[in-house]
Amino acid sequence: MSKFKFSVGPWNVHEGADAFGPPVRESIPLNEKIKKFKEIGFDAVQFHDDDVVPEMNDLSDAAIKQKAKEVKKLLEDNGLEAEFVAPRLWMDPRTIDGGFTSNHPKDREFALWRALRSVDIANELGCNKLVLWLAREGTLCYESKDPILSVNRIVEAINKMLEYDKNIRVLIETKPNEPIDRSFCPTIGHAIALSYKTIDPDRVGALLESAHAILAGLDPANEIAFGLANKKLWSVHLNDQNGIKYDQDKTFGVENLRQAFNQIKILVENNYGRNGEYVGLDVKAMRTQKIEDIYRHLYNSLKIAIILEDKANKFDYTFQKKCVEERNYEALEMYVLELIMKG
């Protein structure tokens, strides 16, 4: 049993296409994914806006809300909640130069329209969290945008979301690069600083993804701790990453088990989840995975997280204190590794 509530997104069960190859598996309908998520042991589903309402750009506001109501019923029928909704801005031709920070006013208007529709969708799904992954909010050519103006444009957009709905909470999901070269909000520290520029800092926080922290050359457990220390960590995406490469979204803990342990340990120690926060998994199946076992990475990630939670609960703080007092960090390090490796 786990003290945490876990969430997952429909995009974590995908067709296997990447930048260098086409899809390798058939698509699975949303209703089948949601049924399977419950069977695996998840408590909630993370959504992009168009996961809930496909082709939403062609629909009226009323039709968008009606489609969202249908997905809410699907969740209820399977005993699941919605954790958040995120506007998928990076896939539209109007956002090739960024959404909120585009040099073109019409593009910025479109990005805000999608964000506000995502708020509507969140309300229909019964959640109050809007996640902003600022995917293209940066530059490929540094001189193409004014970085100060761009930061202020992000703040302006968030302010309009906060004004549109007095209950919505905005979570900034940070990433240093990919698909853009230089992000205007690359780390959780940047997200927290940006939150205090908004009209309601108490409703602007952060979502920390393990792989994104590693891509920035940072330790994900310390990034989690920084968010917790500022009372701004409102969600996490646990996964793994083999070094500072492209974003891999590997099964949680498969590359660096000690690093994964420390992420779970800091969440356990600080009673993460007491305010209803979820432990999200954002992991992708390998392209080699056959469709008949397409959910294996989710089973594995959830199992590893729960095993590490059990390890964290068994952590010997008395021995840790003794090692700290004696500055015997070699002994402490070996204890941690033995704790992790023991069956």
Contacts in CASP RR format, 6 or more apart in sequence:
PFRMAT RR
TARGET T0000
AUTHOR 0000-0000-0000
METHOD contacts of the structure
MODEL  1
MSKFKFSVGPWNVHEGADAFGPPVRESIPLNEKIKKFKEIGFDAVQFHDD
DVVPEMNDLSDAAIKQKAKEVKKLLEDNGLEAEFVAPRLWMDPRTIDGGF
TSNHPKDREFALWRALRSVDIANELGCNKLVLWLAREGTLCYESKDPILS
VNRIVEAINKMLEYDKNIRVLIETKPNEPIDRSFCPTIGHAIALSYKTID
PDRVGALLESAHAILAGLDPANEIAFGLANKKLWSVHLNDQNGIKYDQDK
TFGVENLRQAFNQIKILVENNYGRNGEYVGLDVKAMRTQKIEDIYRHLYN
SLKIAIILEDKANKFDYTFQKKCVEERNYEALEMYVLELIMKG
2 305 0 8 1.000
2 306 0 8 1.000
2 309 0 8 1.000
3 268 0 8 1.000
3 273 0 8 1.000
3 309 0 8 1.000
4 267 0 8 1.000
4 272 0 8 1.000
4 273 0 8 1.000
4 278 0 8 1.000
4 279 0 8 1.000
4 305 0 8 1.000
4 309 0 8 1.000
5 43 0 8 1.000
5 44 0 8 1.000
5 273 0 8 1.000
5 276 0 8 1.000
5 277 0 8 1.000
5 278 0 8 1.000
5 279 0 8 1.000
6 41 0 8 1.000
6 42 0 8 1.000
6 43 0 8 1.000
6 44 0 8 1.000
6 278 0 8 1.000
6 279 0 8 1.000
6 280 0 8 1.000
6 281 0 8 1.000
6 302 0 8 1.000
6 305 0 8 1.000
7 42 0 8 1.000
7 43 0 8 1.000
7 44 0 8 1.000
7 45 0 8 1.000
7 46 0 8 1.000
7 83 0 8 1.000
7 278 0 8 1.000
7 279 0 8 1.000
7 280 0 8 1.000
7 281 0 8 1.000
8 37 0 8 1.000
8 42 0 8 1.000
8 45 0 8 1.000
8 46 0 8 1.000
8 280 0 8 1.000
8 281 0 8 1.000
8 298 0 8 1.000
9 37 0 8 1.000
9 45 0 8 1.000
9 46 0 8 1.000
9 47 0 8 1.000
9 51 0 8 1.000
9 282 0 8 1.000
10 30 0 8 1.000
10 33 0 8 1.000
10 34 0 8 1.000
10 45 0 8 1.000
10 47 0 8 1.000
10 48 0 8 1.000
10 51 0 8 1.000
11 48 0 8 1.000
11 51 0 8 1.000
12 249 0 8 1.000
12 281 0 8 1.000
12 282 0 8 1.000
12 283 0 8 1.000
12 284 0 8 1.000
12 285 0 8 1.000
12 297 0 8 1.000
12 298 0 8 1.000
13 28 0 8 1.000
13 33 0 8 1.000
13 36 0 8 1.000
13 285 0 8 1.000
13 294 0 8 1.000
13 295 0 8 1.000
13 298 0 8 1.000
14 25 0 8 1.000
14 284 0 8 1.000
14 285 0 8 1.000
15 23 0 8 1.000
15 24 0 8 1.000
15 25 0 8 1.000
15 26 0 8 1.000
15 27 0 8 1.000
16 23 0 8 1.000
16 24 0 8 1.000
16 25 0 8 1.000
16 284 0 8 1.000
16 285 0 8 1.000
16 287 0 8 1.000
17 23 0 8 1.000
17 24 0 8 1.000
18 287 0 8 1.000
19 246 0 8 1.000
21 287 0 8 1.000
24 287 0 8 1.000
25 289 0 8 1.000
25 290 0 8 1.000
25 291 0 8 1.000
25 294 0 8 1.000
26 291 0 8 1.000
28 291 0 8 1.000
28 294 0 8 1.000
30 51 0 8 1.000
30 71 0 8 1.000
30 74 0 8 1.000
31 74 0 8 1.000
34 45 0 8 1.000
34 74 0 8 1.000
34 75 0 8 1.000
34 78 0 8 1.000
34 80 0 8 1.000
35 78 0 8 1.000
36 295 0 8 1.000
37 45 0 8 1.000
37 78 0 8 1.000
37 80 0 8 1.000
37 298 0 8 1.000
38 78 0 8 1.000
38 79 0 8 1.000
38 80 0 8 1.000
40 295 0 8 1.000
40 298 0 8 1.000
40 299 0 8 1.000
40 302 0 8 1.000
41 302 0 8 1.000
42 80 0 8 1.000
42 298 0 8 1.000
42 302 0 8 1.000
43 80 0 8 1.000
43 81 0 8 1.000
43 278 0 8 1.000
44 80 0 8 1.000
44 81 0 8 1.000
44 82 0 8 1.000
44 83 0 8 1.000
44 278 0 8 1.000
45 75 0 8 1.000
45 80 0 8 1.000
45 81 0 8 1.000
45 82 0 8 1.000
45 83 0 8 1.000
46 82 0 8 1.000
46 83 0 8 1.000
46 84 0 8 1.000
46 86 0 8 1.000
46 131 0 8 1.000
46 280 0 8 1.000
46 282 0 8 1.000
47 71 0 8 1.000
47 82 0 8 1.000
47 83 0 8 1.000
47 84 0 8 1.000
47 85 0 8 1.000
47 86 0 8 1.000
47 121 0 8 1.000
47 125 0 8 1.000
48 85 0 8 1.000
48 86 0 8 1.000
48 87 0 8 1.000
48 88 0 8 1.000
49 56 0 8 1.000
49 85 0 8 1.000
49 86 0 8 1.000
49 87 0 8 1.000
49 88 0 8 1.000
49 114 0 8 1.000
49 117 0 8 1.000
49 118 0 8 1.000
49 121 0 8 1.000
50 56 0 8 1.000
50 88 0 8 1.000
51 88 0 8 1.000
52 67 0 8 1.000
52 68 0 8 1.000
52 71 0 8 1.000
52 85 0 8 1.000
52 121 0 8 1.000
52 125 0 8 1.000
53 59 0 8 1.000
53 64 0 8 1.000
53 67 0 8 1.000
53 68 0 8 1.000
53 71 0 8 1.000
53 121 0 8 1.000
56 64 0 8 1.000
56 67 0 8 1.000
56 114 0 8 1.000
56 117 0 8 1.000
57 92 0 8 1.000
59 67 0 8 1.000
61 117 0 8 1.000
61 120 0 8 1.000
64 117 0 8 1.000
64 120 0 8 1.000
64 121 0 8 1.000
65 120 0 8 1.000
65 121 0 8 1.000
65 124 0 8 1.000
68 120 0 8 1.000
68 121 0 8 1.000
68 124 0 8 1.000
68 125 0 8 1.000
69 124 0 8 1.000
71 125 0 8 1.000
72 82 0 8 1.000
72 124 0 8 1.000
72 125 0 8 1.000
72 126 0 8 1.000
75 81 0 8 1.000
75 82 0 8 1.000
75 125 0 8 1.000
81 126 0 8 1.000
81 127 0 8 1.000
82 122 0 8 1.000
82 125 0 8 1.000
82 126 0 8 1.000
82 127 0 8 1.000
83 127 0 8 1.000
83 129 0 8 1.000
83 235 0 8 1.000
83 278 0 8 1.000
83 280 0 8 1.000
84 122 0 8 1.000
84 127 0 8 1.000
84 129 0 8 1.000
84 130 0 8 1.000
84 131 0 8 1.000
84 171 0 8 1.000
84 235 0 8 1.000
85 118 0 8 1.000
85 119 0 8 1.000
85 121 0 8 1.000
85 122 0 8 1.000
85 125 0 8 1.000
85 127 0 8 1.000
85 129 0 8 1.000
85 130 0 8 1.000
85 131 0 8 1.000
86 118 0 8 1.000
86 130 0 8 1.000
86 131 0 8 1.000
86 132 0 8 1.000
86 133 0 8 1.000
86 173 0 8 1.000
87 111 0 8 1.000
87 114 0 8 1.000
87 115 0 8 1.000
87 117 0 8 1.000
87 118 0 8 1.000
87 130 0 8 1.000
87 132 0 8 1.000
88 114 0 8 1.000
89 95 0 8 1.000
89 98 0 8 1.000
89 99 0 8 1.000
89 111 0 8 1.000
89 114 0 8 1.000
89 115 0 8 1.000
89 135 0 8 1.000
89 136 0 8 1.000
90 98 0 8 1.000
90 133 0 8 1.000
90 135 0 8 1.000
90 136 0 8 1.000
90 179 0 8 1.000
92 110 0 8 1.000
92 114 0 8 1.000
94 102 0 8 1.000
94 106 0 8 1.000
94 107 0 8 1.000
94 110 0 8 1.000
94 111 0 8 1.000
95 102 0 8 1.000
95 107 0 8 1.000
95 110 0 8 1.000
95 111 0 8 1.000
95 136 0 8 1.000
96 136 0 8 1.000
97 103 0 8 1.000
97 104 0 8 1.000
97 107 0 8 1.000
97 136 0 8 1.000
97 144 0 8 1.000
98 107 0 8 1.000
98 111 0 8 1.000
98 136 0 8 1.000
98 137 0 8 1.000
98 138 0 8 1.000
98 180 0 8 1.000
99 107 0 8 1.000
99 108 0 8 1.000
99 110 0 8 1.000
99 111 0 8 1.000
99 136 0 8 1.000
99 137 0 8 1.000
100 108 0 8 1.000
100 111 0 8 1.000
100 112 0 8 1.000
100 134 0 8 1.000
100 137 0 8 1.000
100 153 0 8 1.000
100 154 0 8 1.000
100 156 0 8 1.000
100 157 0 8 1.000
101 108 0 8 1.000
101 137 0 8 1.000
101 138 0 8 1.000
101 145 0 8 1.000
101 150 0 8 1.000
101 153 0 8 1.000
101 154 0 8 1.000
101 184 0 8 1.000
102 108 0 8 1.000
102 111 0 8 1.000
103 144 0 8 1.000
103 145 0 8 1.000
108 153 0 8 1.000
108 157 0 8 1.000
111 157 0 8 1.000
112 157 0 8 1.000
112 160 0 8 1.000
115 130 0 8 1.000
115 132 0 8 1.000
115 157 0 8 1.000
115 160 0 8 1.000
115 161 0 8 1.000
116 160 0 8 1.000
116 161 0 8 1.000
116 164 0 8 1.000
118 130 0 8 1.000
119 130 0 8 1.000
119 161 0 8 1.000
119 164 0 8 1.000
119 165 0 8 1.000
119 168 0 8 1.000
122 128 0 8 1.000
122 129 0 8 1.000
122 130 0 8 1.000
122 168 0 8 1.000
123 165 0 8 1.000
128 167 0 8 1.000
128 168 0 8 1.000
128 169 0 8 1.000
129 168 0 8 1.000
129 169 0 8 1.000
129 171 0 8 1.000
129 234 0 8 1.000
129 235 0 8 1.000
130 161 0 8 1.000
130 168 0 8 1.000
130 169 0 8 1.000
130 170 0 8 1.000
130 171 0 8 1.000
131 171 0 8 1.000
131 172 0 8 1.000
131 173 0 8 1.000
131 207 0 8 1.000
131 235 0 8 1.000
132 158 0 8 1.000
132 170 0 8 1.000
132 171 0 8 1.000
132 172 0 8 1.000
132 173 0 8 1.000
133 173 0 8 1.000
133 175 0 8 1.000
134 154 0 8 1.000
134 172 0 8 1.000
134 173 0 8 1.000
134 174 0 8 1.000
134 175 0 8 1.000
134 183 0 8 1.000
134 184 0 8 1.000
134 185 0 8 1.000
135 175 0 8 1.000
135 179 0 8 1.000
135 180 0 8 1.000
136 179 0 8 1.000
136 180 0 8 1.000
137 150 0 8 1.000
137 154 0 8 1.000
137 180 0 8 1.000
137 183 0 8 1.000
137 184 0 8 1.000
137 185 0 8 1.000
138 145 0 8 1.000
138 150 0 8 1.000
138 180 0 8 1.000
138 181 0 8 1.000
138 182 0 8 1.000
138 183 0 8 1.000
138 184 0 8 1.000
139 145 0 8 1.000
139 147 0 8 1.000
139 180 0 8 1.000
139 181 0 8 1.000
139 182 0 8 1.000
140 180 0 8 1.000
140 181 0 8 1.000
142 181 0 8 1.000
142 182 0 8 1.000
147 184 0 8 1.000
150 184 0 8 1.000
151 184 0 8 1.000
151 185 0 8 1.000
151 194 0 8 1.000
151 197 0 8 1.000
152 197 0 8 1.000
154 184 0 8 1.000
154 185 0 8 1.000
154 194 0 8 1.000
155 194 0 8 1.000
155 197 0 8 1.000
155 198 0 8 1.000
158 170 0 8 1.000
158 194 0 8 1.000
158 198 0 8 1.000
158 204 0 8 1.000
159 198 0 8 1.000
159 199 0 8 1.000
161 168 0 8 1.000
161 170 0 8 1.000
162 168 0 8 1.000
162 170 0 8 1.000
162 198 0 8 1.000
162 199 0 8 1.000
162 200 0 8 1.000
162 203 0 8 1.000
162 204 0 8 1.000
163 199 0 8 1.000
168 203 0 8 1.000
169 203 0 8 1.000
169 204 0 8 1.000
169 205 0 8 1.000
169 234 0 8 1.000
170 198 0 8 1.000
170 203 0 8 1.000
170 204 0 8 1.000
170 205 0 8 1.000
171 205 0 8 1.000
171 206 0 8 1.000
171 207 0 8 1.000
171 234 0 8 1.000
171 235 0 8 1.000
172 185 0 8 1.000
172 191 0 8 1.000
172 194 0 8 1.000
172 195 0 8 1.000
172 204 0 8 1.000
172 205 0 8 1.000
172 206 0 8 1.000
172 207 0 8 1.000
173 206 0 8 1.000
173 207 0 8 1.000
173 208 0 8 1.000
173 209 0 8 1.000
173 212 0 8 1.000
173 237 0 8 1.000
174 183 0 8 1.000
174 185 0 8 1.000
174 186 0 8 1.000
174 187 0 8 1.000
174 188 0 8 1.000
174 189 0 8 1.000
174 190 0 8 1.000
174 191 0 8 1.000
174 206 0 8 1.000
174 207 0 8 1.000
174 208 0 8 1.000
174 209 0 8 1.000
174 212 0 8 1.000
175 183 0 8 1.000
175 186 0 8 1.000
175 209 0 8 1.000
175 212 0 8 1.000
175 215 0 8 1.000
175 216 0 8 1.000
175 247 0 8 1.000
176 183 0 8 1.000
176 186 0 8 1.000
176 187 0 8 1.000
176 212 0 8 1.000
176 215 0 8 1.000
176 216 0 8 1.000
177 183 0 8 1.000
177 186 0 8 1.000
177 215 0 8 1.000
178 215 0 8 1.000
178 246 0 8 1.000
178 247 0 8 1.000
184 190 0 8 1.000
185 191 0 8 1.000
185 194 0 8 1.000
186 216 0 8 1.000
187 213 0 8 1.000
187 216 0 8 1.000
187 218 0 8 1.000
187 223 0 8 1.000
188 206 0 8 1.000
188 208 0 8 1.000
188 213 0 8 1.000
188 223 0 8 1.000
188 226 0 8 1.000
188 227 0 8 1.000
188 232 0 8 1.000
188 233 0 8 1.000
189 206 0 8 1.000
189 226 0 8 1.000
189 227 0 8 1.000
191 205 0 8 1.000
191 206 0 8 1.000
191 232 0 8 1.000
192 205 0 8 1.000
192 206 0 8 1.000
192 226 0 8 1.000
192 227 0 8 1.000
192 230 0 8 1.000
192 232 0 8 1.000
194 204 0 8 1.000
195 201 0 8 1.000
195 204 0 8 1.000
195 205 0 8 1.000
195 206 0 8 1.000
195 232 0 8 1.000
198 204 0 8 1.000
205 232 0 8 1.000
205 233 0 8 1.000
205 234 0 8 1.000
206 227 0 8 1.000
206 232 0 8 1.000
206 233 0 8 1.000
206 234 0 8 1.000
207 234 0 8 1.000
207 235 0 8 1.000
207 236 0 8 1.000
207 237 0 8 1.000
208 220 0 8 1.000
208 223 0 8 1.000
208 224 0 8 1.000
208 227 0 8 1.000
208 233 0 8 1.000
208 235 0 8 1.000
208 236 0 8 1.000
208 237 0 8 1.000
209 220 0 8 1.000
209 236 0 8 1.000
209 237 0 8 1.000
209 238 0 8 1.000
209 239 0 8 1.000
209 282 0 8 1.000
210 220 0 8 1.000
210 236 0 8 1.000
210 237 0 8 1.000
210 238 0 8 1.000
210 239 0 8 1.000
210 240 0 8 1.000
210 241 0 8 1.000
210 252 0 8 1.000
210 259 0 8 1.000
210 260 0 8 1.000
210 263 0 8 1.000
211 237 0 8 1.000
211 239 0 8 1.000
211 240 0 8 1.000
211 241 0 8 1.000
211 247 0 8 1.000
211 248 0 8 1.000
211 249 0 8 1.000
211 250 0 8 1.000
211 282 0 8 1.000
212 237 0 8 1.000
212 247 0 8 1.000
213 219 0 8 1.000
213 220 0 8 1.000
213 223 0 8 1.000
214 220 0 8 1.000
214 241 0 8 1.000
214 243 0 8 1.000
214 244 0 8 1.000
215 241 0 8 1.000
215 244 0 8 1.000
215 245 0 8 1.000
215 247 0 8 1.000
217 244 0 8 1.000
219 259 0 8 1.000
219 262 0 8 1.000
220 259 0 8 1.000
220 263 0 8 1.000
221 259 0 8 1.000
221 262 0 8 1.000
221 263 0 8 1.000
221 265 0 8 1.000
221 266 0 8 1.000
224 233 0 8 1.000
224 236 0 8 1.000
224 263 0 8 1.000
224 266 0 8 1.000
224 267 0 8 1.000
225 266 0 8 1.000
227 233 0 8 1.000
228 266 0 8 1.000
228 270 0 8 1.000
228 272 0 8 1.000
233 272 0 8 1.000
233 277 0 8 1.000
234 277 0 8 1.000
235 277 0 8 1.000
235 278 0 8 1.000
235 280 0 8 1.000
236 263 0 8 1.000
236 267 0 8 1.000
236 272 0 8 1.000
236 277 0 8 1.000
236 279 0 8 1.000
236 280 0 8 1.000
237 280 0 8 1.000
237 281 0 8 1.000
237 282 0 8 1.000
238 252 0 8 1.000
238 260 0 8 1.000
238 263 0 8 1.000
238 279 0 8 1.000
238 280 0 8 1.000
238 281 0 8 1.000
238 282 0 8 1.000
238 301 0 8 1.000
238 305 0 8 1.000
239 248 0 8 1.000
239 249 0 8 1.000
239 250 0 8 1.000
239 251 0 8 1.000
239 252 0 8 1.000
239 281 0 8 1.000
239 282 0 8 1.000
239 283 0 8 1.000
239 301 0 8 1.000
240 248 0 8 1.000
240 250 0 8 1.000
240 251 0 8 1.000
240 252 0 8 1.000
240 253 0 8 1.000
240 254 0 8 1.000
240 255 0 8 1.000
240 256 0 8 1.000
240 260 0 8 1.000
240 283 0 8 1.000
241 247 0 8 1.000
241 248 0 8 1.000
241 249 0 8 1.000
241 250 0 8 1.000
241 255 0 8 1.000
242 248 0 8 1.000
242 250 0 8 1.000
242 255 0 8 1.000
243 255 0 8 1.000
248 284 0 8 1.000
249 282 0 8 1.000
249 283 0 8 1.000
249 284 0 8 1.000
250 283 0 8 1.000
250 284 0 8 1.000
251 283 0 8 1.000
251 297 0 8 1.000
251 300 0 8 1.000
251 301 0 8 1.000
251 304 0 8 1.000
252 260 0 8 1.000
252 281 0 8 1.000
252 283 0 8 1.000
252 300 0 8 1.000
252 301 0 8 1.000
252 304 0 8 1.000
252 305 0 8 1.000
253 259 0 8 1.000
253 260 0 8 1.000
253 301 0 8 1.000
253 304 0 8 1.000
253 308 0 8 1.000
254 300 0 8 1.000
254 304 0 8 1.000
257 308 0 8 1.000
257 340 0 8 1.000
258 336 0 8 1.000
258 337 0 8 1.000
258 340 0 8 1.000
260 304 0 8 1.000
260 305 0 8 1.000
260 308 0 8 1.000
261 308 0 8 1.000
261 311 0 8 1.000
261 312 0 8 1.000
261 336 0 8 1.000
261 340 0 8 1.000
264 305 0 8 1.000
264 308 0 8 1.000
264 309 0 8 1.000
264 311 0 8 1.000
264 312 0 8 1.000
265 308 0 8 1.000
265 312 0 8 1.000
265 315 0 8 1.000
266 272 0 8 1.000
267 273 0 8 1.000
267 279 0 8 1.000
268 309 0 8 1.000
268 312 0 8 1.000
268 313 0 8 1.000
269 312 0 8 1.000
272 279 0 8 1.000
273 279 0 8 1.000
279 305 0 8 1.000
281 298 0 8 1.000
281 301 0 8 1.000
281 302 0 8 1.000
281 305 0 8 1.000
283 297 0 8 1.000
283 298 0 8 1.000
283 301 0 8 1.000
284 297 0 8 1.000
285 294 0 8 1.000
285 295 0 8 1.000
285 296 0 8 1.000
285 297 0 8 1.000
286 297 0 8 1.000
289 296 0 8 1.000
289 297 0 8 1.000
308 340 0 8 1.000
311 339 0 8 1.000
311 340 0 8 1.000
314 339 0 8 1.000
315 339 0 8 1.000
316 335 0 8 1.000
316 339 0 8 1.000
319 332 0 8 1.000
319 335 0 8 1.000
320 332 0 8 1.000
320 335 0 8 1.000
322 328 0 8 1.000
323 329 0 8 1.000
323 331 0 8 1.000
323 332 0 8 1.000
323 335 0 8 1.000
324 332 0 8 1.000
END
